[in-house]
Amino acid sequence: TKDATDSLTKTDLLSQQLFAQVATLKNQGKLNSQSINELSQSFAERILQEAPDDTYALADIRTQDDNSKAALKVYGNSLGALIKKYEFPEEEEDELIIMKKALTTEDPSELKKLIPIISLYSQGSKDLFATKVPSDLAKDHLELVNSIVGMKDALIGMQSLFEDPLSGITALAQYQQGSSRLIKEVGVLRDYFTKKGIFFALLTAVISGF
């Protein structure tokens, strides 16, 4: 149909524009994490009408009625241990570096480096989802779970960069949005525990990096 043809033409045009801008940045020696970030946000704004739906709802979270200081401390320690367990090694390339290398070398095999990161997010989100949460923190825990699941899904989408450039670059923007969402929620929890006068050596050390 004409609408389908018009839609396909627009997609093809945007894909051409994307790789033309990547080529320009590369030729100028300006293809770096910041420029890739800005490029992904620019194209995502043209494509995304709304954010993807969250995977989980509040009713899915395993809550407990105990909101005592002791229960909150158990939860905080569990959270800190999970974050530490699934922390990606600093010496490994992060997602933006991987995308930069893939675009610079035009080598799709570079994207295979995303697989272990996807695995970390996948297992980490499952363990986080299984964690029992004091009811006062149910909404905050839900935000953590959904942001991590969203980042995992976005990483999977980023693997399609060469087969479907617009989907790949849009997934990168979604990943960055999820990352910002996660960082914001970690800050909310940090402030919550501080106001309650609850401190943990492990959790404090881990989230101080966010």
Secondary structure by P-SEA (a helix, b strand, c coil): caaaaaaaaaaaaaaaaaaaaaaaaaaaccccaaaaaaaaaaaaaaccccccccccccccccccccccaaaaaaaaaaaaaaaaaaccccccccaaaaaaaaaaaccccccccaaaaaaaaaaaaaaaaaccccccaaaaaaaaaaaaaaaaaaaaaaccccccaaaaaaaaaaaaaaaaaaaaaaaaaaaaaaaaccccaaaaaaaccc
